[in-house]
Amino acid sequence: MASRSSDVVRVTLYRALLRLARVHDRDPALKAMLTASRPSTRYSHEQQRWVPGPTQSQRPIDAVATEFLGGPLYHPGRSYPAAGGLGHPGRSGSLRDFVKRKFRYPGVPLFHPAALDTGFAALALLSQNEASLPREAERAVAEADGGDPTWQPQEQGLRRGCVLLTNASDASPSFARAQLLLLRHAADGESLALLLNKPTPLSLMHAARLLGPPLDGLPLGALAHNRVFVGGPVAAPPVVVHRFALEGATAVDADGAALFVSELGGGFLAAAEALLARGAATPADFKVVLGRAVWGRAQLEGEWQQNLWYQGAATRAADLEAAVLWQGGAAEPEEEQQMLLDAIDEGEARLGDGGGGENGEEQRLHALHEELDEHLICERGQDAWARMLREFGGEYRAIASLAPAAFHDDDRDDDEEPDLPIII
């Protein structure tokens, strides 16, 4: 009798798991909300390599979730593969197929008590996930954008010049809903990128006043009113991204697009002003970026393998240039700019009173960057992330409809920097 009751429990559990799996397969936004609570590896900045994560916090359900997700987070086309294997842009394997393989009854798995416990844990996870999906995401699943797509997902390895988008589950203040242009990358080396969609209320003229000499003394010309963007969580002097092969500019190998990065100095400003004067350029052809994103040796490659990033490729070079040089939409009202300036100026006199010389310049730079970077990407920037993801099509379209997740602190070790992507 006891055995028959146990069989009924197992059959009921299996059917419930199949039902929830079908619900998740119908709406990829649900699958995107699934996460493994703790990854099996973490990056150690002290050792400059990936090391095993804490095993004491791992539960059997974490291993099952990681097996389906292919990492801590879900990634269309790279998570549990479809019958045809990987290489289907925007389409991943069926969660229902995964449940059938893992928990099929009659069969071996659910006869083991430990597997039965994992099955109930999976039931709780999927049920909670279904209940937490925002209603607006469900409505957005059926929406379709007209016209030919200008962006496509790329599943092959990372490369210099590509555009990266953070996984929808990333909730860190620096990277949530971020688009980045990858400037330097090697699978076993360091990586460098610039955020593209984190505009600030500051113009270059305001930033120059706050940063002081030498930038404050330069003739900014027509670029004085260009908006300043935050380029990443690591403080660095402002640079300019543009389309012109100027002297001293670094070329970005970006799928045929003409893109260059220049240091913001007197020589660059004179060359830019000459282009503007003869009508060969407009201020919108120059994007001012303060700060950058930096990864340690093999760190970004490991994050790519753990599904922390999506990679996109433009169908035309002009589309890539437009995304990279996006100026952030309508300017902030002047009173908002002034409020931000006042708040910065009053912030423990960190700006403007940093003293002279290189130390003073560095203090002002770090203070301004810290003040700007601590804010989440604005709504216009998040919309740019979502628009590009919708262009990818397939499951990406539904994932783009998810509202940004609330920020969660993670349990970092002391040797981990807080300014890099967070795994939640």
Residue, then its C-alpha position, 0 to 999 in steps of 0.5 A: m500500500a505504501s509503495r502504491s502511495s509513493d507511486v501516486v506521489r511520483v506520478t503526480l510530481y512528474r505531471a506537475l513538473l511537465r505542466l510547469a515546463r510547458v508553461h516556461d517553454r511557451d514564454p521564454a521570459l520565464k526561462a530567462m528568470l531562472t538562475a542557479s543560486r550559486p555558480s560552481t566557479r568564481y573569479s579571483h582577482e587576487q589569483q587572476r583566474w577562475v577558482p571553484g566556488p563555495t561547495q557548502s552552499q550548493r544544493p542538488i537543485d542548483a546542479v540541476a538548474t545549472e545543467f539546464l541553463g548551461g551556466p548560472l543564467y539562461h541564454p537562448g541558443r546556448s542553454y540546454p540544446a535542442a535536438g539539433g544541437l546548438g547553433h539555432p539563433g534565438r532558440s534553445g532546447s525545451l524545458r519539457d524535454f529536459v524534465k522528461r529526461k531528468f525525472r521521467y516516470p516510470g524510470v530510475p530517477l524518481f525512485h531515489p529519495a534524493a532525486l525525489d527531493t530534487g523534484f519537489a525543489a524543482l517544482a517549488l522553483l518553477s511554481q515560484n518563477e511562474a508566479s513572479l513573472p510581471r504581467e506586462a512581460e506576458r503581453a509583450v510576448a505576442e508583440a512583433d516588430g515590423g521591418d527587417p532586423t538590423w541586429q542578429p545574435q552571435e553565439q560564437g566566441l567573443r571578438r574585438g569590436c563586437v557589441l555585448l549586452t548584459n544578461a537580463s538577470d544582471a542587476s548590478p548598478s554598473f551593468a544592468r541593461a548595459q550595451l558595451l563595445l569590446l575594444r580589447h579581448a583575448a580568451d586568456g588575457e585581459s579585456l577592455a570595453l566601453l558602455l554605450n548606453k549610460p548617458t549622464p545629465l552632464s555636458l562636456m562643458h560641465a564635466a570639464r569644469l568639475l574635473g579642472p585642469p588640464l581639461d578645463g582650460l581646453p577649447l571645447g568648441a562645438l563639442a562643449h554641449n555634447r553629453v558625457f557617458v559613463g563608460g564603465p565602473v573603472a575611473a579613467p580620463p574621458v575619451v571620444v568615440h568617433r568615425f574619423a581616422l585622426e592622428g593618434a586615434t585607435a581604430v576599432d575592428a568592428d565588422g566594417a564600421a569606421l570607428f575610432v577612439s581618441e584621447l580627449g586632448g588639445g590635438f584631438l579637439a583641434a582636429a575635430e573642430a576642423l572637421l566641424a568647420r568644413g561640414a565634414a562632421t557634426p557634434a553627433d559624430f563624437k561620443v564623450v565617454l568617462g570611465r571604462a570596463v576592465w576584466g582580469r585575465a580570462q575573466l570575460e571569457g569565463e563570464w561568456q561561458q557562464n552566459l552572463w552576456y549576449q553578443g550582437a552583430a549589426t546587419r549593416a556597418a551603418d547600424l553599428e555606427a549608429a548604436v555606438l555613437w547614440q547620443g542619449g536622446a533628448a537633453e536633460p532639463e537645465e534644472e536637472q543638470q544644475m541639481l546634479l552639479d550642486a549635489i556633486d559640488e556639495g559632496e564633501a568638497r570632493l570636487g574642485d577642492g582636490g588640490g593642484g597637480e596630478n594627485g588633485e586631478e586624479q582625486r577629482l576624476h575618481a570623485l566625479h566618476e564615482e558620483l556618476d557610476e553609482h546610478l543605474i542606467c536611465e530609462r532611455g538607455q535601458d530602452a536601447w538595450a531592449r530594442m537591440l535585444r528585440e531585433f535578435g528575434g526568437e526567444y530574445r524578443a520575449i526576454a527583452s520585455l522583462a523589467p529590470a531586476a531589483f539590485h541584490d547584494d551578492d556574497r563576495d569574498d574580500d578579494e573580489e572587486p565590487d565593480l564587475p558584473i554580479i551573479i545573482 
